[in-house]
Amino acid sequence: MMFGALKTRDYRLLWLGQAISHLGDQFHLIALPWLVLTLTHDPFQLGLVLALAGVPRALVMLFGGAFADRHSPRLIMLVSDALRFTISAAIAASLLTGAVHLWMVYALAVSFGIVSGFFMPAAEASLPRLLESEQLEAGNALMMGADQLAQFVGPALAGTVIALFGTAHIGAGQVGSLTGLGVAFAVDAASFAVSAATLLLMRALPALAAGTGDHPLAAIGEGLKYALSRPVFRWMLGLIAAANLLLIGPLMVGVPVLAQTRFSQGAAAFGLLISAYGLGNLCGIVVGGTTHRPSSRMFSRLILALFAGFGVVIGALTFITSVWVGVALLAVLGVANGYVAIVLMTLLQRITPPAMLGRLMSLVMLAMLGVTPISTALSGVVVGLGPAVLFVGCGAGMLAVTAFAAAGRHSWSLAALEAGEMPVMAESA
């Protein structure tokens, strides 16, 4: 049973802390762009701040994975939470006292990016050491489910809190109280404190590879060689990177600008739109985790339909005038994304040699997160020409990626993965 993993004390503590931390993350994700727009009135600055968070995270990610192999994952997570608590609390205090400056926001973005680059691989490395092998699927599902539930509940809750306590309304030419933003960052800081407390209650997790002489750069190079020498992984990493390049910017930069300039609900509308996408992903994860794996042909069609759907929906955001239409579109899109993510990640875990799994997963994460700063920075520039230019351009780009993926679908289908990569597992065994 899926909830049986919670009977393990240390896993239960980790899950509880991360579930609360994920909720706090959503307050951060809503408050940060709203703060930048409040201080600068400039979408370009929003893209720049988001890029300043994404670039360090991408640069540190692979080193963070090697670092987690040589040091205690629990200690890395604990130090990371302590640092992020301190930074978030400082920003909250600055906002509540009216002493905030733009340079503080830049420092917040860079600091969080660096710390996340170490925290994320450490968190991934800790789970298999807390649960028995047969419990890993349930443990991963519970962790991912908590994250997606937070993405559904958190943005709407954060938007409501910011609106209730007062925020700036730039479009009306009047700057209101920053109290709501200060409260949002205070909630984020409190979530890191709770996470750190649960980590302190866990038993120690010593480093597994503390005594090895392998250089981290050599381990990283070996993982890169393994993935890039196989056409299937090259295709998958390329498609993941292309999709995120064209989608992250419109969602993180375009949607808040759209909410602020078009919808009367303001920050609450932004929260509702992001929450709808999170709810859709949660439903897709549940479907993917409880149904049979699709056939190779069906999976390829689902991937192509997902990409085409992203293109249509992103382009359609240009024309919607009702926030609820946007909520419905993003929710449907989330269902498809969550379902495909579960099926694809499970397959990659099964066909990858255990010795390469951590490094391959770090490459997948890098393909998803590494393009984020590029996407947000470019979106900040393009949206200055008008939201329609950003949304229509990225929607057309997704349709072009769909056509490219369709032309080469025989290289990345389930059949290609199984036929081309399963022998590697046999050799490693």
C-alpha positions, 0 to 999 in steps of 0.5 A: 500500500502506498501509505505504508512507507509512512510507517518508517519513522525517518521517511515520515519525518522527511516527508512531513518536512518536505511537504511543508517546505513545498507549500512554502516554496509556492509562497516564494514563487508567487511573492517573488515575481510580484515583488519585482514588478512592484519595485520596478514595474519592468518585466525585463527585471522580472526575467533577470531576477528569475535568471539569476536564480536559475543560472547558479542552480544549473551550474551547481547541480551536477557538482551538487550530485557528486558532493552528495555522494561524498557528504551526508545528504541529511547534513547538506539538506539541514544546512541548506534549510538553515541558510534559506530560512535566514535569507527568507526571514531577512527579506520578510523583515525588510518588506514589513519594515519598508526597508527593502531594496532591489539589490536584496532581491537580486541577492535572494535569487542568487543565494537560493539558486546556489543552495538549491543546486546542492539541496536537490541532489541531496534530497534525491540521494536520501530517499533510497537510504530511508526505505526498503527497495520494495517501498521506493515506488510508494515513497517517490509517489508520496513525495511527488504527490505532496509537491503537486498538492502544494503546487495546487493549494499553495499559489492560490493561498499565497495570492489570497494572502498577498491580496488580503494583506495588501499589495501594489496595484501598478496598473492603477498607478498607485503603490499599496502596502508591501505587507502582504509580500512580507507575510508571504516570505515569512511563511516561506521562512517558517516552512524552512524552519519546520523542514530543518526541525524534522531533519534534526529529528532524523537519524544520521545519514553518513556519506556512502562514498566518503572514502573513494578516490574518484574525482567528482569531475570524472564521475560527471564526465562518465555520466555525460558520456553514457547519456550522450552516446545513446541516441534515445537519451540525446533525443529525450534530453533535447526534447525536454530542454526544448519544451522547457525553454518555450514554456517556463518563460511564458508561465513564470514571466508572461502569466504574472504580467497577464494577471496584473494587466488583464484580470481584475483579481490581480495576484489572486488570478496569478495564483489561481492559474498556477494552482490549476496547472498544479492540480492538473499535474497531481491528477495526471500523476495519480492516473499514471501511477494507477494505470497500466503502461501504454503501448509504444505507439500510444505513448508516442502519440501522447507525447506529441499530443502533449507538445501540440497541446502546450503550443495551442494553450500557450498561444491561446493565452493571448486571447482569453479574457476570463481567468476561469478559461485560463484555469480550465486550459492549464488544468487540462494541460497539467493532467497530460504533463503529469501522466507523461512524466510518471510514465517516462521517469519510471521507464528511465529508472528501469532501463538505466544501470543503477550505477548511472541512475543518479547522474542520469537523473541529474541530467534530466533535472538539468535539462528541465531547470538549466534552460529556465534562466534563459527562458525567463530572461528572454521572456522578460525581453520579449514580453516588453513588446507585448504579451501577444508576441511572447505567447504566440511566438512560444506557442508556434515554437512548441508546434515546431518542436512537435513536428520535429519530434514527430519526424524522429519519433522512432528514435525516442519511442518506448520501443526504442528505449526498451530495444536499445537500452535494456541490453545495457542492464543485462551487461551491468548485471 
